[in-house]
Amino acid sequence: MKKVKEVHGEKYEEFMMKKLVAIPGNICESDLGIDPLTANHIANNVHVIVNSAATTNFDERYDMALSVNTKGPSHLLSFAKTCKNVCLFLHISTAYVNDGRVGKIEETTLVPMLDIEKEMKLVSSLMDDSVQENQHSNQNMKQLGLQRAKIHGWKSCYTFSKAMGEMKITSMIGDIPIVILRPSIIESTYKEPFPGWIEGNRSSFACRLPWSVLLSLGSLCSSDMSQQNWLFKDGRIRRTRCREDDDGGGGGGRWRR
């Protein structure tokens, strides 16, 4: 299959500008923060919905992680159910929703295994008790996220909140075909838009070092580090597009990885 850029050649940018429309919104809000007129237009015209919105800070505030990673996907899926022509809802999760599990891990869906509403009420009660926002309360909210994650068997607030996001999606299964992708460590790009591109600084620091330094650090890497699975950012995008092509017509299994 040819890339879109190869198909359109010199008219690629012109074609993409017609297809890409930026719309302000907020996944943390139940209506996605989109005005009714725009929401109605999208609901009548969209065919595929891809959710890649997330906060990836491992020590994120618990309230923020819940709002974006846990409630966000369910807000978007609720909107997807109002779309007349949607044939695929694709959610990008993380391989580390299986954080803490050992042995052979099957690629199965995460069914609700804890009271997510209870977690949300806990955060709400603490927010109500906090009269003012300050550095101390900010740190307490980060510590709470880590504590709650460890209580339920996860190692970080990030993986815990992403796992609950999957659970929320599972509890909302309906007629829309759903695909959940679980990439591992997302690194900089291999080729597109240019080699080494990455937004922010959340890549593994070693990948930015000269190879001579990497070789000298080789003996310091543990066996666990040497077995980590890294994925280039543009590689993840290509795999996502393949899933859209596979399931875009409504065929195939509802839950595929």
C-alpha positions as CSV (number, residue, x, y, z in Angstrom):
1,M,0.0,0.0,0.0
2,K,1.4,3.4,-1.0
3,K,1.8,6.2,1.5
4,V,-0.6,9.1,1.1
5,K,2.4,11.3,0.4
6,E,3.5,9.1,-2.5
7,V,0.0,9.0,-3.9
8,H,-0.5,12.8,-4.0
9,G,3.1,13.8,-4.7
10,E,3.5,17.6,-5.1
11,K,-0.2,18.1,-4.1
12,Y,0.3,16.3,-0.8
13,E,0.3,19.4,1.5
14,E,-2.7,20.8,-0.4
15,F,-4.6,17.5,0.1
16,M,-3.7,17.3,3.8
17,M,-4.7,20.9,4.5
18,K,-8.2,20.0,3.3
19,K,-8.3,17.0,5.5
20,L,-6.8,18.3,8.7
21,V,-8.9,20.6,10.8
22,A,-7.8,21.6,14.3
23,I,-10.6,21.8,16.8
24,P,-10.2,23.1,20.3
25,G,-11.5,20.8,23.0
26,N,-10.9,19.2,26.4
27,I,-11.0,15.4,26.8
28,C,-11.5,15.9,30.5
29,E,-14.9,17.3,30.0
30,S,-18.0,15.1,29.4
31,D,-18.9,17.0,26.2
32,L,-15.2,17.2,25.2
33,G,-15.4,21.0,25.4
34,I,-16.6,21.2,21.9
35,D,-19.4,23.6,20.9
36,P,-22.7,21.9,20.0
37,L,-22.6,22.9,16.3
38,T,-19.1,21.6,15.7
39,A,-19.9,18.4,17.7
40,N,-22.9,17.8,15.5
41,H,-20.9,18.3,12.3
42,I,-18.3,15.8,13.5
43,A,-20.9,13.3,14.6
44,N,-22.4,13.3,11.1
45,N,-19.2,13.0,9.2
46,V,-16.5,11.1,11.2
47,H,-15.8,7.5,10.4
48,V,-12.7,6.6,12.6
49,I,-11.9,8.0,16.0
50,V,-8.3,7.6,17.4
51,N,-7.6,8.5,21.0
52,S,-4.0,9.2,21.8
53,A,-4.6,11.8,24.4
54,A,-2.8,11.1,27.7
55,T,-0.6,12.5,30.4
56,T,2.5,10.4,30.4
57,N,4.2,11.7,33.6
58,F,4.9,8.7,35.8
59,D,4.6,10.9,39.0
60,E,1.5,12.8,37.8
61,R,-1.0,14.3,40.2
62,Y,-3.6,11.6,40.9
63,D,-6.5,13.9,40.1
64,M,-5.0,14.9,36.7
65,A,-4.1,11.3,35.8
66,L,-7.7,10.2,36.6
67,S,-9.2,13.1,34.6
68,V,-7.1,12.5,31.5
69,N,-6.1,8.8,31.4
70,T,-9.1,7.3,33.1
71,K,-12.2,9.4,32.4
72,G,-10.9,10.9,29.1
73,P,-11.3,7.7,27.0
74,S,-14.8,7.1,28.3
75,H,-15.8,10.7,27.5
76,L,-14.6,10.2,23.9
77,L,-16.2,6.7,23.6
78,S,-19.5,8.2,24.8
79,F,-19.2,10.8,22.0
80,A,-18.3,8.1,19.5
81,K,-21.6,6.4,20.2
82,T,-23.4,9.6,18.9
83,C,-21.6,9.4,15.6
84,K,-23.8,8.0,12.8
85,N,-21.1,6.7,10.6
86,V,-18.3,5.7,12.9
87,C,-16.8,2.2,12.1
88,L,-13.8,2.1,14.5
89,F,-12.8,3.5,17.9
90,L,-9.0,3.1,18.3
91,H,-7.6,3.7,21.8
92,I,-3.8,3.9,22.3
93,S,-2.9,2.5,25.7
94,T,0.4,1.2,26.9
95,A,1.9,-2.3,27.3
96,Y,2.5,-1.5,31.0
97,V,-1.2,-1.7,31.9
98,N,0.0,-5.2,32.7
99,D,2.5,-3.7,35.2
100,G,3.4,-6.1,38.0
101,R,2.2,-9.3,36.3
102,V,4.7,-12.0,35.8
103,G,4.9,-15.1,33.6
104,K,3.0,-15.5,30.4
105,I,0.6,-12.6,29.9
106,E,-2.2,-13.1,27.4
107,E,-3.4,-10.1,25.3
108,T,-6.8,-10.0,26.8
109,T,-9.0,-7.0,27.8
110,L,-8.8,-5.5,31.2
111,V,-12.2,-6.0,32.8
112,P,-13.1,-3.8,35.8
113,M,-11.3,-5.3,38.8
114,L,-11.6,-2.4,41.2
115,D,-14.0,0.3,42.1
116,I,-13.0,3.2,39.8
117,E,-15.8,5.4,41.0
118,K,-14.5,5.0,44.6
119,E,-11.0,6.3,43.4
120,M,-12.7,9.3,41.8
121,K,-14.7,10.1,44.9
122,L,-11.6,9.8,47.1
123,V,-9.8,12.4,44.9
124,S,-12.9,14.7,44.9
125,S,-13.2,14.6,48.7
126,L,-9.5,15.5,49.1
127,M,-9.9,18.3,46.6
128,D,-12.9,19.7,48.5
129,D,-10.9,19.6,51.8
130,S,-8.0,21.5,50.3
131,V,-8.8,25.2,50.7
132,Q,-6.0,26.5,48.5
133,E,-3.7,25.0,45.9
134,N,-0.1,25.1,47.0
135,Q,3.1,23.1,46.6
136,H,2.4,20.9,49.6
137,S,-1.0,19.8,48.3
138,N,0.4,19.3,44.9
139,Q,3.0,16.9,46.3
140,N,0.4,15.1,48.4
141,M,-1.7,14.5,45.3
142,K,1.3,13.0,43.6
143,Q,2.0,10.8,46.6
144,L,-1.6,9.7,46.7
145,G,-1.4,8.5,43.1
146,L,1.6,6.3,43.8
147,Q,0.1,5.0,47.0
148,R,-3.2,4.0,45.3
149,A,-1.3,2.4,42.4
150,K,0.8,0.2,44.7
151,I,-2.3,-0.8,46.7
152,H,-3.9,-2.2,43.6
153,G,-0.8,-3.8,42.2
154,W,0.7,-1.1,39.8
155,K,4.0,0.6,40.1
156,S,3.2,4.1,39.0
157,C,0.2,6.5,38.8
158,Y,0.6,6.5,35.0
159,T,0.2,2.8,34.4
160,F,-2.5,2.6,37.0
161,S,-4.6,5.4,35.5
162,K,-4.1,4.0,31.9
163,A,-5.2,0.5,33.1
164,M,-8.4,2.1,34.6
165,G,-9.0,3.9,31.3
166,E,-9.0,0.5,29.6
167,M,-11.4,-0.9,32.2
168,K,-13.8,2.0,31.6
169,I,-13.8,1.3,27.9
170,T,-14.4,-2.4,28.6
171,S,-17.4,-1.6,30.7
172,M,-18.9,0.5,27.8
173,I,-18.7,-2.1,25.0
174,G,-21.5,-1.7,22.5
175,D,-21.9,-1.9,18.7
176,I,-18.8,0.2,17.8
177,P,-15.8,-2.0,16.9
178,I,-13.0,-1.2,19.3
179,V,-9.3,-1.7,19.0
180,I,-6.8,-1.1,21.8
181,L,-3.1,-0.7,21.0
182,R,-0.6,-1.3,23.7
183,P,2.8,0.1,22.5
184,S,5.8,-0.2,24.8
185,I,8.4,2.6,25.2
186,I,7.9,5.3,22.5
187,E,11.2,6.7,21.3
188,S,12.1,9.4,18.8
189,T,11.3,9.0,15.1
190,Y,13.2,6.7,12.8
191,K,12.5,8.7,9.5
192,E,9.5,10.9,9.6
193,P,9.2,13.9,9.8
194,F,13.0,13.6,10.2
195,P,15.3,11.1,12.1
196,G,15.5,11.7,15.8
197,W,12.4,14.0,16.2
198,I,10.6,13.8,19.5
199,E,8.3,16.2,21.4
200,G,9.6,16.9,24.9
201,N,12.3,14.9,26.7
202,R,10.6,11.7,27.7
203,S,12.7,9.4,25.6
204,S,15.2,7.0,27.1
205,F,18.3,9.2,27.8
206,A,20.7,6.6,26.4
207,C,19.3,6.9,22.9
208,R,20.5,10.4,22.8
209,L,24.1,9.6,23.6
210,P,26.9,8.9,21.1
211,W,27.4,5.3,20.3
212,S,30.9,5.4,21.9
213,V,29.3,6.4,25.2
214,L,26.6,3.8,24.7
215,L,29.2,1.0,24.4
216,S,30.9,2.1,27.5
217,L,27.6,2.0,29.4
218,G,26.8,-1.5,28.1
219,S,28.3,-3.3,31.0
220,L,26.2,-1.1,33.4
221,C,22.9,-2.1,31.9
222,S,20.9,-4.8,33.7
223,S,19.4,-7.8,31.9
224,D,16.0,-6.2,32.3
225,M,17.1,-3.0,30.5
226,S,18.6,-5.0,27.7
227,Q,15.3,-6.8,27.1
228,Q,13.2,-3.6,27.1
229,N,11.1,-3.2,24.0
230,W,11.5,0.2,22.3
231,L,9.3,1.5,19.5
232,F,10.0,4.4,17.2
233,K,7.4,7.1,17.2
234,D,6.8,6.9,13.4
235,G,6.7,3.2,13.7
236,R,3.8,3.4,16.2
237,I,1.9,5.7,13.8
238,R,2.3,3.3,10.9
239,R,1.0,0.4,13.0
240,T,-1.9,2.5,14.1
241,R,-2.8,3.3,10.5
242,C,-2.5,-0.5,9.7
243,R,-5.1,-1.2,12.4
244,E,-7.4,1.5,10.9
245,D,-7.1,-0.2,7.5
246,D,-7.7,-3.7,9.0
247,D,-10.8,-2.8,11.0
248,G,-12.0,0.4,9.3
249,G,-14.6,-1.5,7.4
250,G,-16.0,-3.1,10.5
251,G,-14.4,-6.4,9.8
252,G,-12.3,-8.6,12.1
253,G,-12.4,-9.0,15.8
254,R,-13.7,-6.3,18.0
255,W,-10.7,-6.6,20.4
256,R,-7.5,-6.8,18.5
257,R,-3.9,-5.9,19.4
